[in-house]
Amino acid sequence: MNYFVTAIDTDSGKTLVSTILCEALQADYWKPVQAGHPRDTEVVAKLLDPQHHVFFPEGYLLQTPASPHAAARIDGITIDLQTLTPPATKRDLVIEGAGGCLVPLNDHDFVIDLVAQFHAQVVLVADLYLGSINHTLLTVEALRKRNLPIKGIIFNGPSNAESERIIELHTGLPVLLRLPRQEQVTRQTIIDYAKELQQHWHA
């Protein structure tokens, strides 16, 4: 199974969630489009056992930390979705998106368009800030409008019980995990939260 990790905004915790997912599912990892450095693939690889995972090279490795369409233009290229094919693996594959669902990849395509192309289930990361209810509900609406399957939500960062409650109420999606703010992320951090995620994954 392919699992596509996307979020309601940028810097929401997609890389942390992707790492935990890889550990919980003993899955491989792929970032189709990387804009800027450090590379998320390197971050994930440092936190996982390389004997149990494969970290595939990016489809597009762009130099500027910006929206992929803009970073690609600076690099003098155009991102072509037809060139992006999930790497072959016998394990589950965790695919980390860039930014949120409607981040443009070029003048026509968005990150959300990769989900259907990759036949993936979405794991949605929602950090809780003022305005996050609106952003979460809009993201879920956009995914459902395109009939894209959503595995569930992972809340990341300081808890807000009322925001979480209303998001659960209006989306009807299962909460796979709640991640408090991490002062430091270690290998043990990943293992601990992977075990917690496993308890909710098939619930």
Secondary structure, DSSP 8 states (H G I E B T S, - for coil): -EEEEEESSTTSSHHHHHHHHHHHHT-EEE-SEEESSS-HHHHHHHHS-TTS--EE--SEEESSSS-HHHHHHHTT----GGG------SS-EEEEEEEETT-BSSSS-BTHHHHHHTTEEEEEEEE--TTHHHHHHHHHHHHHHTT--EEEEEEESS--HHHHHHHHHHH---EEEEE---SS--HHHHHHHHHHHHHHHT-
